[in-house]
């Protein structure tokens, strides 16, 4: 009987562990804020969502030097970040001539932009179970 109870307990414990996916924390720090106006919109993408602009996580923070967003419960994996400062609070990234952003923006790994958003491979980084930190400087 004692052996049956121990076996049942072991199965229940393992079943609980199998259902739990590891959760990680991602800290996004924003530098280069020239004017503390509006909010900074931060979006985190996996490879499948990068081109389609379908984020897996994100949020907003008040614009200012030292702005930081901490995302929790992110599954370990490969991600990329797109962000912009919505200085006029209209809820979108303003574009000027030829579709060039007229508000500050940035990408993970501080990838520079020449003719459109970077490819996922250049902006991607790993989030492990221990978490990750990305510091992005606004353009």
C-alpha positions in Angstrom: 0.0 0.0 0.0 2.8 2.4 0.9 4.5 1.7 -2.4 1.3 2.5 -4.3 0.9 5.8 -2.5 4.5 6.8 -3.2 4.1 5.9 -6.9 0.8 7.8 -7.2 2.5 10.8 -5.5 5.4 10.6 -7.9 3.1 10.5 -11.0 1.1 13.5 -9.7 4.2 15.5 -9.1 5.6 14.7 -12.6 2.3 15.5 -14.2 2.3 18.9 -12.6 5.8 19.6 -13.8 5.1 18.5 -17.4 2.2 21.0 -17.7 4.4 23.9 -16.6 6.4 25.6 -19.4 9.4 27.6 -18.2 8.7 31.3 -18.0 11.4 33.9 -18.5 11.8 37.6 -18.0 12.8 40.1 -20.6 13.9 43.6 -19.7 13.8 46.2 -22.4 15.8 49.4 -21.7 15.4 52.4 -24.0 18.2 55.0 -24.4 18.6 58.1 -26.6 15.3 59.7 -25.6 15.9 63.3 -26.7 12.5 64.6 -25.6 10.5 63.2 -22.7 7.1 63.4 -24.5 4.5 60.7 -25.1 5.0 57.0 -24.6 7.3 54.3 -26.0 5.5 51.4 -27.6 7.5 48.1 -27.4 6.5 45.0 -29.3 8.2 41.6 -29.0 8.0 39.2 -31.9 8.9 35.6 -32.7 10.1 34.8 -36.2 6.7 33.9 -37.5 5.2 37.3 -36.4 8.1 39.6 -37.4 7.1 40.2 -41.0 3.4 40.0 -40.3 3.8 42.5 -37.4 2.0 40.1 -35.0 3.6 40.6 -31.5 3.7 37.8 -28.9 4.2 40.4 -26.1 4.7 44.1 -25.5 3.7 47.2 -23.6 4.2 50.9 -23.2 6.3 53.0 -20.9 6.4 56.8 -20.4 9.1 58.3 -22.6 12.1 59.6 -20.8 15.8 58.7 -20.4 16.1 55.4 -18.6 12.7 54.1 -19.8 12.4 50.4 -19.1 9.8 47.7 -19.6 10.0 44.3 -17.9 8.0 41.5 -19.5 7.4 38.3 -17.5 6.0 34.9 -18.4 7.8 34.9 -21.8 8.6 31.4 -23.1 12.4 30.9 -23.6 13.2 31.3 -27.3 14.3 33.5 -30.1 12.7 37.0 -30.4 13.1 40.4 -32.0 11.9 43.8 -30.7 10.5 46.8 -32.6 9.8 50.0 -30.7 8.9 53.6 -31.3 8.3 56.8 -29.3 4.8 58.0 -29.9 5.6 61.7 -29.1 2.2 63.0 -30.2 0.2 60.2 -28.5 -1.8 59.3 -31.7 -1.2 55.6 -31.2 0.9 55.0 -34.3 4.4 55.6 -35.7 4.2 58.7 -37.9 5.8 58.4 -41.3 7.1 61.2 -43.5 8.1 61.2 -47.1 8.8 57.9 -48.7 7.5 56.1 -45.5 10.5 57.2 -43.4 9.5 57.4 -39.7 9.3 60.9 -38.4 9.2 59.7 -34.7 12.1 58.0 -32.9 12.2 54.2 -33.3 14.6 51.3 -32.7 15.1 47.6 -33.0 16.7 44.9 -30.8 20.5 44.5 -31.1 20.4 48.2 -32.1 20.2 47.1 -35.7 20.6 50.1 -38.1 18.0 50.7 -40.8 18.7 51.7 -44.4 15.7 50.7 -46.6 13.0 49.4 -44.3 12.9 47.3 -41.1 15.7 44.8 -40.6 15.3 41.1 -41.2 14.5 39.0 -38.2 17.9 37.3 -38.3 19.7 40.6 -37.6 17.4 41.7 -34.8 16.9 38.4 -33.1 18.3 37.4 -29.7 17.8 34.6 -27.3 15.7 34.6 -24.2 16.8 31.8 -21.8 15.1 30.6 -18.7 17.5 32.9 -16.8 16.0 35.8 -18.8 17.5 38.5 -21.1 18.1 42.2 -21.3 18.0 44.3 -24.5 19.1 47.9 -24.5 17.9 49.8 -27.5 18.9 53.3 -28.6 16.3 55.4 -30.4 17.1 56.6 -33.9 
